[in-house]
Amino acid sequence: MSKLSNQKLLKQIGIAMKDDRLSNSHRNLYLALLLCWKEQLFPMQIKITRKDLMHRSNICSSSTYHLAINRLIHLRYIQYIPSYDPYQGSIAQLLNT
């Protein structure tokens, strides 16, 4: 992993932690997305599944997950392209990275 990628990751974490508009559920979900981004070696778009993100972010309710992901979209933290196929996974793009 390059030093530049680490700096981008830390910058995004810092931005999310300082944003008063985000609750703990939003932050945990965003951190889970950042972890997926890192594990997939920092691509422009990442493949995600609701089940995996809910597990990583410790969100138990699918309604809480959907509220949190929609809030992240609304606040322009991510772009999200749902697939509606649990085996294929959806696509997310982290904005401002």
C-alpha positions as CSV (number, residue, x, y, z in Angstrom):
1,M,0.0,0.0,0.0
2,S,1.4,3.4,-1.0
3,K,1.9,6.3,1.4
4,L,-0.5,8.4,-0.7
5,S,-3.3,5.8,-0.3
6,N,-2.7,5.7,3.5
7,Q,-3.0,9.5,3.6
8,K,-6.2,9.5,1.6
9,L,-7.6,6.9,3.9
10,L,-6.7,8.9,7.1
11,K,-8.1,12.1,5.5
12,Q,-11.4,10.4,4.8
13,I,-11.6,9.0,8.3
14,G,-10.9,12.5,9.8
15,I,-13.5,14.1,7.7
16,A,-16.2,11.6,8.8
17,M,-15.2,11.9,12.5
18,K,-15.6,15.7,12.5
19,D,-18.9,15.8,10.6
20,D,-21.6,16.6,13.2
21,R,-24.3,15.5,10.7
22,L,-23.3,11.9,11.0
23,S,-24.5,9.5,13.8
24,N,-22.5,6.5,15.0
25,S,-24.4,4.3,12.5
26,H,-23.4,6.5,9.6
27,R,-19.8,6.6,10.7
28,N,-19.6,2.9,11.3
29,L,-21.0,2.2,7.8
30,Y,-18.6,4.7,6.2
31,L,-15.7,3.2,8.0
32,A,-16.8,-0.3,6.7
33,L,-16.9,1.2,3.2
34,L,-13.4,2.6,3.7
35,L,-12.2,-0.8,4.9
36,C,-13.6,-2.5,1.8
37,W,-12.0,0.2,-0.4
38,K,-8.6,-0.5,1.3
39,E,-9.0,-4.3,1.0
40,Q,-9.9,-4.0,-2.7
41,L,-6.7,-1.9,-3.2
42,F,-8.3,1.5,-3.6
43,P,-10.2,1.2,-6.8
44,M,-12.5,4.0,-8.1
45,Q,-15.6,1.7,-7.5
46,I,-15.9,-1.0,-4.9
47,K,-18.1,-4.1,-4.8
48,I,-20.2,-4.3,-1.7
49,T,-23.0,-6.4,-0.2
50,R,-25.5,-5.3,2.4
51,K,-24.8,-8.4,4.5
52,D,-21.1,-7.7,4.6
53,L,-21.4,-4.0,5.4
54,M,-24.0,-4.6,8.1
55,H,-21.7,-7.2,9.7
56,R,-18.6,-4.9,9.5
57,S,-20.5,-1.8,10.8
58,N,-22.4,-3.7,13.5
59,I,-25.8,-2.6,12.1
60,C,-28.4,-5.3,12.9
61,S,-31.5,-3.7,11.2
62,S,-31.8,-3.5,7.5
63,S,-33.9,-0.3,7.9
64,T,-31.0,1.3,9.8
65,Y,-28.6,0.2,7.1
66,H,-30.8,1.8,4.4
67,L,-31.3,5.0,6.3
68,A,-27.5,5.3,6.9
69,I,-26.6,4.5,3.3
70,N,-29.1,7.0,2.0
71,R,-27.8,9.6,4.3
72,L,-24.2,9.0,3.1
73,I,-25.5,9.4,-0.5
74,H,-27.4,12.6,0.4
75,L,-24.4,14.1,2.1
76,R,-22.2,13.2,-0.9
77,Y,-19.9,10.8,0.9
78,I,-20.7,8.0,-1.7
79,Q,-22.4,7.2,-4.9
80,Y,-24.3,4.0,-4.8
81,I,-25.5,1.7,-7.7
82,P,-27.7,-1.1,-6.2
83,S,-27.8,-4.4,-8.0
84,Y,-30.8,-6.0,-6.2
85,D,-28.9,-9.3,-6.5
86,P,-27.4,-10.5,-3.1
87,Y,-24.9,-12.7,-4.9
88,Q,-23.6,-10.1,-7.4
89,G,-23.3,-7.2,-5.0
90,S,-23.7,-3.5,-5.5
91,I,-21.3,-0.9,-6.6
92,A,-20.2,2.1,-4.4
93,Q,-17.9,4.9,-5.2
94,L,-16.4,7.0,-2.4
95,L,-16.5,10.6,-3.3
96,N,-13.7,13.1,-2.5
97,T,-11.0,10.4,-2.4
